Amino acid sequence: MALSYKSRRRWSLFIFVIGLPLYVVIAVNLVDLLPILPKFLEFFMYVILGIAWVFPLKFVFLGIGQSNPDDDQDKK
C-alpha cells in the first residue's frame, strides 16, 4: 500500500512532532535502565538509537521536501 504525497507529509509531521520526542524519552529511559556503562559505550548506544528510528520510517520521508508530484501531472 503506497501512501500519497499528502498523507506522507501529514505522517512525517506527526512523526516529527509527536513520535520523535516520545522515542527520545523512551530511548533515554532504556539506556538509563542498563547497569552502569562506560561513557563511550553509553555514547554509542545513543548514536545507535538515534539512527535506528530512521530506517523503518524512511519511506515516509522520501520526497517530502520537493513539490507535489501530483500537481506536476495536472499541469501537462
NULODO-517270 format. One record per residue: residue in one letter; x, y, z of N, C-alpha, C in turn. Coordinates in pm, 1 decimal, always signed. Each point is the difference from the previous one (the first is absolute). Layout:
! residues N
<rec><residu>a</residu><n_X>X</n_X><n_Y>Y</n_Y><n_Z>Z</n_Z><ca_X>X</ca_X><ca_Y>Y</ca_Y><ca_Z>Z</ca_Z><c_X>X</c_X><c_Y>Y</c_Y><c_Z>Z</c_Z></rec>
...
END
This chain:
! residues 76
<rec><residu>m</residu><n_X>+83.8</n_X><n_Y>-117.1</n_Y><n_Z>+0.0</n_Z><ca_X>-83.8</ca_X><ca_Y>+117.1</ca_Y><ca_Z>+0.0</ca_Z><c_X>+89.5</c_X><c_Y>+125.1</c_Y><c_Z>+0.0</c_Z></rec>
<rec><residu>a</residu><n_X>-4.8</n_X><n_Y>+74.5</n_Y><n_Z>-106.3</n_Z><ca_X>+79.5</ca_X><ca_Y>+121.7</ca_Y><ca_Z>-11.5</ca_Z><c_X>-78.0</c_X><c_Y>+118.8</c_Y><c_Z>+55.1</c_Z></rec>
<rec><residu>l</residu><n_X>+68.0</n_X><n_Y>+84.0</n_Y><n_Z>+73.3</n_Z><ca_X>-62.4</ca_X><ca_Y>+119.0</ca_Y><ca_Z>+55.0</ca_Z><c_X>+7.3</c_X><c_Y>+112.4</c_Y><c_Z>-102.3</c_Z></rec>
<rec><residu>s</residu><n_X>-101.5</n_X><n_Y>+82.3</n_Y><n_Z>-3.4</n_Z><ca_X>+3.0</ca_X><ca_Y>+115.5</ca_Y><ca_Z>-89.2</ca_Z><c_X>+94.4</c_X><c_Y>+105.6</c_Y><c_Z>+56.8</c_Z></rec>
<rec><residu>y</residu><n_X>+33.3</n_X><n_Y>+96.1</n_Y><n_Z>-83.4</n_Z><ca_X>+91.9</ca_X><ca_Y>+106.1</ca_Y><ca_Z>+42.1</ca_Z><c_X>-57.8</c_X><c_Y>+76.0</c_Y><c_Z>+119.4</c_Z></rec>
<rec><residu>k</residu><n_X>-128.7</n_X><n_Y>+28.6</n_Y><n_Z>-5.0</n_Z><ca_X>-64.4</ca_X><ca_Y>+76.9</ca_Y><ca_Z>+106.4</ca_Z><c_X>+0.1</c_X><c_Y>-77.3</c_Y><c_Z>+132.3</c_Z></rec>
<rec><residu>s</residu><n_X>-28.2</n_X><n_Y>-128.8</n_Y><n_Z>-6.1</n_Z><ca_X>-1.7</ca_X><ca_Y>-78.3</ca_Y><ca_Z>+123.2</ca_Z><c_X>+141.5</c_X><c_Y>-19.9</c_Y><c_Z>+54.0</c_Z></rec>
<rec><residu>r</residu><n_X>+100.2</n_X><n_Y>-12.7</n_Y><n_Z>-88.7</n_Z><ca_X>+137.9</ca_X><ca_Y>-10.2</ca_Y><ca_Z>+48.1</ca_Z><c_X>+43.3</c_X><c_Y>+128.4</c_Y><c_Z>+69.1</c_Z></rec>
<rec><residu>r</residu><n_X>-44.0</n_X><n_Y>+115.0</n_Y><n_Z>-50.3</n_Z><ca_X>+32.6</ca_X><ca_Y>+127.1</ca_Y><ca_Z>+67.3</ca_Z><c_X>-64.4</c_X><c_Y>+6.9</c_Y><c_Z>+136.8</c_Z></rec>
<rec><residu>r</residu><n_X>-124.2</n_X><n_Y>-43.6</n_Y><n_Z>+10.0</n_Z><ca_X>-68.1</ca_X><ca_Y>+1.6</ca_Y><ca_Z>+130.2</ca_Z><c_X>+64.8</c_X><c_Y>-95.8</c_Y><c_Z>+98.2</c_Z></rec>
<rec><residu>w</residu><n_X>+32.6</n_X><n_Y>-121.0</n_Y><n_Z>-47.2</n_Z><ca_X>+64.6</ca_X><ca_Y>-97.4</ca_Y><ca_Z>+87.8</ca_Z><c_X>+137.9</c_X><c_Y>+47.7</c_Y><c_Z>+42.7</c_Z></rec>
<rec><residu>s</residu><n_X>+74.7</n_X><n_Y>+62.4</n_Y><n_Z>-89.2</n_Z><ca_X>+133.1</ca_X><ca_Y>+48.0</ca_Y><ca_Z>+37.2</ca_Z><c_X>-9.5</c_X><c_Y>+110.2</c_Y><c_Z>+105.4</c_Z></rec>
<rec><residu>l</residu><n_X>-97.9</n_X><n_Y>+87.7</n_Y><n_Z>-11.8</n_Z><ca_X>-20.6</ca_X><ca_Y>+103.0</ca_Y><ca_Z>+101.1</ca_Z><c_X>-37.4</c_X><c_Y>-63.1</c_Y><c_Z>+134.2</c_Z></rec>
<rec><residu>f</residu><n_X>-88.7</n_X><n_Y>-97.1</n_Y><n_Z>-1.9</n_Z><ca_X>-39.0</ca_X><ca_Y>-70.5</ca_Y><ca_Z>+122.5</ca_Z><c_X>+120.4</c_X><c_Y>-69.4</c_Y><c_Z>+63.8</c_Z></rec>
<rec><residu>i</residu><n_X>+82.1</n_X><n_Y>-63.1</n_Y><n_Z>-81.8</n_Z><ca_X>+117.0</ca_X><ca_Y>-71.3</ca_Y><ca_Z>+52.2</ca_Z><c_X>+98.2</c_X><c_Y>+97.8</c_Y><c_Z>+63.5</c_Z></rec>
<rec><residu>f</residu><n_X>+23.5</n_X><n_Y>+114.5</n_Y><n_Z>-64.9</n_Z><ca_X>+94.1</ca_X><ca_Y>+96.5</ca_Y><ca_Z>+55.2</ca_Z><c_X>-52.1</c_X><c_Y>+69.7</c_Y><c_Z>+124.8</c_Z></rec>
<rec><residu>v</residu><n_X>-128.3</n_X><n_Y>+30.4</n_Y><n_Z>+5.0</n_Z><ca_X>-54.3</ca_X><ca_Y>+76.9</ca_Y><ca_Z>+111.7</ca_Z><c_X>-36.1</c_X><c_Y>-89.0</c_Y><c_Z>+119.4</c_Z></rec>
<rec><residu>i</residu><n_X>-55.8</n_X><n_Y>-117.6</n_Y><n_Z>-25.3</n_Z><ca_X>-45.9</ca_X><ca_Y>-86.8</ca_Y><ca_Z>+108.2</ca_Z><c_X>+93.1</c_X><c_Y>-119.7</c_Y><c_Z>+18.4</c_Z></rec>
<rec><residu>g</residu><n_X>+29.9</n_X><n_Y>-70.0</n_Y><n_Z>-106.3</n_Z><ca_X>+72.2</ca_X><ca_Y>-125.8</ca_Y><ca_Z>+9.5</ca_Z><c_X>+145.2</c_X><c_Y>+13.5</c_Y><c_Z>+40.6</c_Z></rec>
<rec><residu>l</residu><n_X>+71.0</n_X><n_Y>+95.8</n_Y><n_Z>-56.0</n_Z><ca_X>+141.9</ca_X><ca_Y>+13.0</ca_Y><ca_Z>+29.3</ca_Z><c_X>+27.0</c_X><c_Y>+42.0</c_Y><c_Z>+144.7</c_Z></rec>
<rec><residu>p</residu><n_X>-69.7</n_X><n_Y>+97.3</n_Y><n_Z>+54.8</n_Z><ca_X>+22.5</ca_X><ca_Y>+29.6</ca_Y><ca_Z>+142.4</ca_Z><c_X>-35.6</c_X><c_Y>-117.9</c_Y><c_Z>+91.4</c_Z></rec>
<rec><residu>l</residu><n_X>-104.0</n_X><n_Y>-72.6</n_Y><n_Z>-34.1</n_Z><ca_X>-36.2</ca_X><ca_Y>-117.8</ca_Y><ca_Z>+77.8</ca_Z><c_X>+109.8</c_X><c_Y>-106.3</c_Y><c_Z>-10.5</c_Z></rec>
<rec><residu>y</residu><n_X>+54.9</n_X><n_Y>-19.3</n_Y><n_Z>-119.3</n_Z><ca_X>+108.3</ca_X><ca_Y>-95.4</ca_Y><ca_Z>-20.3</ca_Z><c_X>+123.9</c_X><c_Y>+40.5</c_Y><c_Z>+79.7</c_Z></rec>
<rec><residu>v</residu><n_X>+30.7</n_X><n_Y>+128.7</n_Y><n_Z>+6.3</n_Z><ca_X>+116.3</ca_X><ca_Y>+47.2</ca_Y><ca_Z>+74.5</ca_Z><c_X>-15.4</c_X><c_Y>-32.1</c_Y><c_Z>+148.3</c_Z></rec>
<rec><residu>v</residu><n_X>-118.2</n_X><n_Y>+24.1</n_Y><n_Z>+54.0</n_Z><ca_X>-24.8</ca_X><ca_Y>-29.5</ca_Y><ca_Z>+141.5</ca_Z><c_X>+15.2</c_X><c_Y>-149.5</c_Y><c_Z>+26.8</c_Z></rec>
<rec><residu>i</residu><n_X>-53.5</n_X><n_Y>-83.4</n_Y><n_Z>-87.8</n_Z><ca_X>+10.5</ca_X><ca_Y>-145.0</ca_Y><ca_Z>+16.1</ca_Z><c_X>+145.5</c_X><c_Y>-44.6</c_Y><c_Z>-12.2</c_Z></rec>
<rec><residu>a</residu><n_X>+73.9</n_X><n_Y>+53.5</n_Y><n_Z>-96.4</n_Z><ca_X>+139.8</ca_X><ca_Y>-38.7</ca_Y><ca_Z>-19.4</ca_Z><c_X>+85.6</c_X><c_Y>+38.6</c_Y><c_Z>+120.3</c_Z></rec>
<rec><residu>v</residu><n_X>-20.5</n_X><n_Y>+117.9</n_Y><n_Z>+53.8</n_Z><ca_X>+77.3</ca_X><ca_Y>+43.5</ca_Y><ca_Z>+116.7</ca_Z><c_X>-31.4</c_X><c_Y>-88.0</c_Y><c_Z>+119.9</c_Z></rec>
<rec><residu>n</residu><n_X>-126.4</n_X><n_Y>-34.4</n_Y><n_Z>+17.7</n_Z><ca_X>-36.4</ca_X><ca_Y>-86.8</ca_Y><ca_Z>+111.2</ca_Z><c_X>+55.9</c_X><c_Y>-140.9</c_Y><c_Z>-16.6</c_Z></rec>
<rec><residu>l</residu><n_X>+4.2</n_X><n_Y>-50.7</n_Y><n_Z>-123.3</n_Z><ca_X>+57.9</ca_X><ca_Y>-132.1</ca_Y><ca_Z>-23.5</ca_Z><c_X>+148.9</c_X><c_Y>-3.0</c_Y><c_Z>+32.3</c_Z></rec>
<rec><residu>v</residu><n_X>+72.3</n_X><n_Y>+101.1</n_Y><n_Z>-42.3</n_Z><ca_X>+142.9</ca_X><ca_Y>+4.9</ca_Y><ca_Z>+30.0</ca_Z><c_X>+21.8</c_X><c_Y>+18.6</c_Y><c_Z>+149.9</c_Z></rec>
<rec><residu>d</residu><n_X>-88.1</n_X><n_Y>+72.3</n_Y><n_Z>+64.6</n_Z><ca_X>+11.3</ca_X><ca_Y>+22.2</ca_Y><ca_Z>+143.5</ca_Z><c_X>-26.8</c_X><c_Y>-128.8</c_Y><c_Z>+79.3</c_Z></rec>
<rec><residu>l</residu><n_X>-80.8</n_X><n_Y>-89.7</n_Y><n_Z>-53.8</n_Z><ca_X>-28.8</ca_X><ca_Y>-125.4</ca_Y><ca_Z>+68.7</ca_Z><c_X>+118.2</c_X><c_Y>-96.0</c_Y><c_Z>+0.2</c_Z></rec>
<rec><residu>l</residu><n_X>+90.4</n_X><n_Y>+14.5</n_Y><n_Z>-95.8</n_Z><ca_X>+116.9</ca_X><ca_Y>-86.5</ca_Y><ca_Z>-5.4</ca_Z><c_X>+89.9</c_X><c_Y>+26.8</c_Y><c_Z>+120.2</c_Z></rec>
<rec><residu>p</residu><n_X>+72.0</n_X><n_Y>-103.2</n_Y><n_Z>+42.9</n_Z><ca_X>+93.5</ca_X><ca_Y>+25.3</ca_Y><ca_Z>+111.1</ca_Z><c_X>+104.0</c_X><c_Y>+103.6</c_Y><c_Z>-41.7</c_Z></rec>
<rec><residu>i</residu><n_X>+75.6</n_X><n_Y>+45.1</n_Y><n_Z>+95.0</n_Z><ca_X>+97.9</ca_X><ca_Y>+106.1</ca_Y><ca_Z>-25.5</ca_Z><c_X>+93.3</c_X><c_Y>-41.6</c_Y><c_Z>-113.8</c_Z></rec>
<rec><residu>l</residu><n_X>-0.6</n_X><n_Y>+81.7</n_Y><n_Z>-104.9</n_Z><ca_X>+80.0</ca_X><ca_Y>-25.8</ca_Y><ca_Z>-118.8</ca_Z><c_X>+112.0</c_X><c_Y>+103.2</c_Y><c_Z>-9.4</c_Z></rec>
<rec><residu>p</residu><n_X>+110.2</n_X><n_Y>-36.5</n_Y><n_Z>-62.9</n_Z><ca_X>+101.2</ca_X><ca_Y>+103.2</ca_Y><ca_Z>-28.0</ca_Z><c_X>-60.3</c_X><c_Y>+107.8</c_Y><c_Z>-91.3</c_Z></rec>
<rec><residu>k</residu><n_X>+52.7</n_X><n_Y>+119.2</n_Y><n_Z>+11.8</n_Z><ca_X>-56.4</ca_X><ca_Y>+113.9</ca_Y><ca_Z>-75.1</ca_Z><c_X>+4.8</c_X><c_Y>-21.5</c_Y><c_Z>-150.6</c_Z></rec>
<rec><residu>f</residu><n_X>+107.8</n_X><n_Y>-59.4</n_Y><n_Z>-53.3</n_Z><ca_X>+8.0</ca_X><ca_Y>-19.4</ca_Y><ca_Z>-144.4</ca_Z><c_X>-102.9</c_X><c_Y>-102.0</c_Y><c_Z>-47.6</c_Z></rec>
<rec><residu>l</residu><n_X>-30.2</n_X><n_Y>-101.8</n_Y><n_Z>+81.0</n_Z><ca_X>-101.3</ca_X><ca_Y>-97.7</ca_Y><ca_Z>-38.1</ca_Z><c_X>-140.0</c_X><c_Y>+60.9</c_Y><c_Z>+5.3</c_Z></rec>
<rec><residu>e</residu><n_X>-22.3</n_X><n_Y>+83.5</n_Y><n_Z>+98.9</n_Z><ca_X>-127.7</ca_X><ca_Y>+71.2</ca_Y><ca_Z>+9.4</ca_Z><c_X>-17.8</c_X><c_Y>+93.6</c_Y><c_Z>-119.9</c_Z></rec>
<rec><residu>f</residu><n_X>+107.3</n_X><n_Y>+66.5</n_Y><n_Z>-40.5</n_Z><ca_X>-4.1</ca_X><ca_Y>+87.2</ca_Y><ca_Z>-116.4</ca_Z><c_X>-38.3</c_X><c_Y>-77.8</c_Y><c_Z>-125.3</c_Z></rec>
<rec><residu>f</residu><n_X>+60.2</n_X><n_Y>-117.8</n_Y><n_Z>-20.8</n_Z><ca_X>-31.4</ca_X><ca_Y>-80.5</ca_Y><ca_Z>-117.5</ca_Z><c_X>-143.6</c_X><c_Y>-53.1</c_Y><c_Z>+4.5</c_Z></rec>
<rec><residu>m</residu><n_X>-50.8</n_X><n_Y>-27.1</n_Y><n_Z>+118.5</n_Z><ca_X>-140.3</ca_X><ca_Y>-41.4</ca_Y><ca_Z>+11.5</ca_Z><c_X>-92.7</c_X><c_Y>+112.1</c_Y><c_Z>-47.6</c_Z></rec>
<rec><residu>y</residu><n_X>+30.7</n_X><n_Y>+123.0</n_Y><n_Z>+41.5</n_Z><ca_X>-81.3</ca_X><ca_Y>+113.5</ca_Y><ca_Z>-44.2</ca_Z><c_X>+11.3</c_X><c_Y>+22.6</c_Y><c_Z>-150.6</c_Z></rec>
<rec><residu>v</residu><n_X>+118.4</n_X><n_Y>-18.2</n_Y><n_Z>-55.1</n_Z><ca_X>+18.2</ca_X><ca_Y>+16.2</ca_Y><ca_Z>-143.9</ca_Z><c_X>-80.5</c_X><c_Y>-105.3</c_Y><c_Z>-75.7</c_Z></rec>
<rec><residu>i</residu><n_X>+7.8</n_X><n_Y>-124.2</n_Y><n_Z>+43.9</n_Z><ca_X>-74.5</ca_X><ca_Y>-107.5</ca_Y><ca_Z>-66.0</ca_Z><c_X>-149.6</c_X><c_Y>+23.4</c_Y><c_Z>+11.0</c_Z></rec>
<rec><residu>l</residu><n_X>-46.9</n_X><n_Y>+34.9</n_Y><n_Z>+118.8</n_Z><ca_X>-143.7</ca_X><ca_Y>+26.7</ca_Y><ca_Z>+16.3</ca_Z><c_X>-43.5</c_X><c_Y>+125.3</c_Y><c_Z>-76.2</c_Z></rec>
<rec><residu>g</residu><n_X>+89.7</n_X><n_Y>+96.7</n_Y><n_Z>-15.4</n_Z><ca_X>-31.8</ca_X><ca_Y>+121.3</ca_Y><ca_Z>-73.6</ca_Z><c_X>-12.3</c_X><c_Y>-22.0</c_Y><c_Z>-149.7</c_Z></rec>
<rec><residu>i</residu><n_X>+67.5</n_X><n_Y>-101.2</n_Y><n_Z>-50.8</n_Z><ca_X>-7.0</ca_X><ca_Y>-30.4</ca_Y><ca_Z>-143.0</ca_Z><c_X>-105.3</c_X><c_Y>-105.3</c_Y><c_Z>-29.3</c_Z></rec>
<rec><residu>a</residu><n_X>-26.5</n_X><n_Y>-87.8</n_Y><n_Z>+94.5</n_Z><ca_X>-86.8</ca_X><ca_Y>-116.4</ca_Y><ca_Z>-22.4</ca_Z><c_X>-143.8</c_X><c_Y>+36.8</c_Y><c_Z>-35.6</c_Z></rec>
<rec><residu>w</residu><n_X>-49.9</n_X><n_Y>+112.4</n_Y><n_Z>+46.5</n_Z><ca_X>-140.2</ca_X><ca_Y>+34.3</ca_Y><ca_Z>-26.3</ca_Z><c_X>-24.2</c_X><c_Y>+35.5</c_Y><c_Z>-147.1</c_Z></rec>
<rec><residu>v</residu><n_X>+105.0</n_X><n_Y>+38.5</n_Y><n_Z>-70.2</n_Z><ca_X>-15.6</ca_X><ca_Y>+46.4</ca_Y><ca_Z>-137.8</ca_Z><c_X>-33.1</c_X><c_Y>-114.6</c_Y><c_Z>-95.7</c_Z></rec>
<rec><residu>f</residu><n_X>+64.5</n_X><n_Y>-114.1</n_Y><n_Z>+16.8</n_Z><ca_X>-11.3</ca_X><ca_Y>-107.1</ca_Y><ca_Z>-98.5</ca_Z><c_X>-140.9</c_X><c_Y>-54.9</c_Y><c_Z>-17.6</c_Z></rec>
<rec><residu>p</residu><n_X>-77.2</n_X><n_Y>-25.2</n_Y><n_Z>+104.6</n_Z><ca_X>-136.4</ca_X><ca_Y>-48.7</ca_Y><ca_Z>-25.9</ca_Z><c_X>-92.7</c_X><c_Y>+107.1</c_Y><c_Z>-58.0</c_Z></rec>
<rec><residu>l</residu><n_X>+34.6</n_X><n_Y>+127.7</n_Y><n_Z>+17.4</n_Z><ca_X>-88.6</ca_X><ca_Y>+108.6</ca_Y><ca_Z>-44.3</ca_Z><c_X>+53.5</c_X><c_Y>+74.1</c_Y><c_Z>-122.4</c_Z></rec>
<rec><residu>k</residu><n_X>+102.6</n_X><n_Y>-52.6</n_Y><n_Z>-63.1</n_Z><ca_X>+63.3</ca_X><ca_Y>+69.6</ca_Y><ca_Z>-111.5</ca_Z><c_X>-96.5</c_X><c_Y>+25.9</c_Y><c_Z>-115.2</c_Z></rec>
<rec><residu>f</residu><n_X>-89.5</n_X><n_Y>-93.6</n_Y><n_Z>-28.5</n_Z><ca_X>-92.0</ca_X><ca_Y>+17.1</ca_Y><ca_Z>-112.5</ca_Z><c_X>-95.5</c_X><c_Y>+116.8</c_Y><c_Z>+20.4</c_Z></rec>
<rec><residu>v</residu><n_X>-27.1</n_X><n_Y>+37.2</n_Y><n_Z>+124.2</n_Z><ca_X>-90.9</ca_X><ca_Y>+112.3</ca_Y><ca_Z>+27.2</ca_Z><c_X>+65.5</c_X><c_Y>+131.9</c_Y><c_Z>-38.7</c_Z></rec>
<rec><residu>f</residu><n_X>+130.6</n_X><n_Y>+12.0</n_Y><n_Z>+20.8</n_Z><ca_X>+68.6</ca_X><ca_Y>+127.0</ca_Y><ca_Z>-19.6</ca_Z><c_X>+56.6</c_X><c_Y>+20.2</c_Y><c_Z>-139.9</c_Z></rec>
<rec><residu>l</residu><n_X>-2.6</n_X><n_Y>-100.0</n_Y><n_Z>-85.2</n_Z><ca_X>+56.1</ca_X><ca_Y>+13.3</ca_Y><ca_Z>-134.2</ca_Z><c_X>-81.0</c_X><c_Y>+98.5</c_Y><c_Z>-84.6</c_Z></rec>
<rec><residu>g</residu><n_X>+65.3</n_X><n_Y>+104.4</n_Y><n_Z>-48.3</n_Z><ca_X>-62.6</ca_X><ca_Y>+95.7</ca_Y><ca_Z>-89.6</ca_Z><c_X>-89.3</c_X><c_Y>+102.3</c_Y><c_Z>+65.3</c_Z></rec>
<rec><residu>i</residu><n_X>-0.7</n_X><n_Y>+9.3</n_Y><n_Z>+130.7</n_Z><ca_X>-89.0</ca_X><ca_Y>+93.8</ca_Y><ca_Z>+69.0</ca_Z><c_X>+40.5</c_X><c_Y>+145.4</c_Y><c_Z>-25.9</c_Z></rec>
<rec><residu>g</residu><n_X>+128.7</n_X><n_Y>+27.9</n_Y><n_Z>-12.2</n_Z><ca_X>+46.8</ca_X><ca_Y>+136.8</ca_Y><ca_Z>-19.5</ca_Z><c_X>-17.7</c_X><c_Y>+52.2</c_Y><c_Z>-141.3</c_Z></rec>
<rec><residu>q</residu><n_X>-45.3</n_X><n_Y>-83.5</n_Y><n_Z>-91.8</n_Z><ca_X>-16.9</ca_X><ca_Y>+41.8</ca_Y><ca_Z>-138.7</ca_Z><c_X>-146.5</c_X><c_Y>+35.7</c_Y><c_Z>-26.0</c_Z></rec>
<rec><residu>s</residu><n_X>-24.5</n_X><n_Y>+55.3</n_Y><n_Z>-117.2</n_Z><ca_X>-136.6</ca_X><ca_Y>+38.1</ca_Y><ca_Z>-33.2</ca_Z><c_X>-86.6</c_X><c_Y>-124.1</c_Y><c_Z>-20.5</c_Z></rec>
<rec><residu>n</residu><n_X>-128.5</n_X><n_Y>+20.2</n_Y><n_Z>+9.9</n_Z><ca_X>-95.3</ca_X><ca_Y>-110.0</ca_Y><ca_Z>-12.2</ca_Z><c_X>+4.7</c_X><c_Y>-58.4</c_Y><c_Z>-141.0</c_Z></rec>
<rec><residu>p</residu><n_X>+33.2</n_X><n_Y>-127.7</n_Y><n_Z>-14.5</n_Z><ca_X>+6.6</ca_X><ca_Y>-59.4</ca_Y><ca_Z>-134.1</ca_Z><c_X>-136.8</c_X><c_Y>-10.8</c_Y><c_Z>-66.2</c_Z></rec>
<rec><residu>d</residu><n_X>-106.5</n_X><n_Y>-1.8</n_Y><n_Z>+77.0</n_Z><ca_X>-134.4</ca_X><ca_Y>-5.2</ca_Y><ca_Z>-58.3</ca_Z><c_X>-35.8</c_X><c_Y>+131.6</c_Y><c_Z>-68.7</c_Z></rec>
<rec><residu>d</residu><n_X>+49.4</n_X><n_Y>+113.2</n_Y><n_Z>+51.0</n_Z><ca_X>-26.1</ca_X><ca_Y>+129.6</ca_Y><ca_Z>-63.1</ca_Z><c_X>+70.4</c_X><c_Y>+12.1</c_Y><c_Z>-133.4</c_Z></rec>
<rec><residu>d</residu><n_X>+117.3</n_X><n_Y>-59.9</n_Y><n_Z>-13.4</n_Z><ca_X>+73.6</ca_X><ca_Y>+4.5</ca_Y><ca_Z>-126.9</ca_Z><c_X>-75.4</c_X><c_Y>-71.9</c_Y><c_Z>-111.4</c_Z></rec>
<rec><residu>q</residu><n_X>-68.8</n_X><n_Y>-107.3</n_Y><n_Z>+33.1</n_Z><ca_X>-74.4</ca_X><ca_Y>-75.3</ca_Y><ca_Z>-99.8</ca_Z><c_X>-122.3</c_X><c_Y>+77.2</c_Y><c_Z>-49.0</c_Z></rec>
<rec><residu>d</residu><n_X>-59.5</n_X><n_Y>+79.9</n_Y><n_Z>+86.8</n_Z><ca_X>-118.9</ca_X><ca_Y>+76.6</ca_Y><ca_Z>-37.7</ca_Z><c_X>+34.2</c_X><c_Y>+116.6</c_Y><c_Z>-93.7</c_Z></rec>
<rec><residu>k</residu><n_X>+119.8</n_X><n_Y>+52.7</n_Y><n_Z>+5.7</n_Z><ca_X>+39.0</ca_X><ca_Y>+115.4</ca_Y><ca_Z>-79.1</ca_Z><c_X>+30.4</c_X><c_Y>-37.0</c_Y><c_Z>-145.1</c_Z></rec>
<rec><residu>k</residu><n_X>+23.5</n_X><n_Y>-126.3</n_Y><n_Z>-30.0</n_Z><ca_X>+36.6</ca_X><ca_Y>-41.4</ca_Y><ca_Z>-136.2</ca_Z><c_X>-119.3</c_X><c_Y>-1.5</c_Y><c_Z>-90.7</c_Z></rec>
END
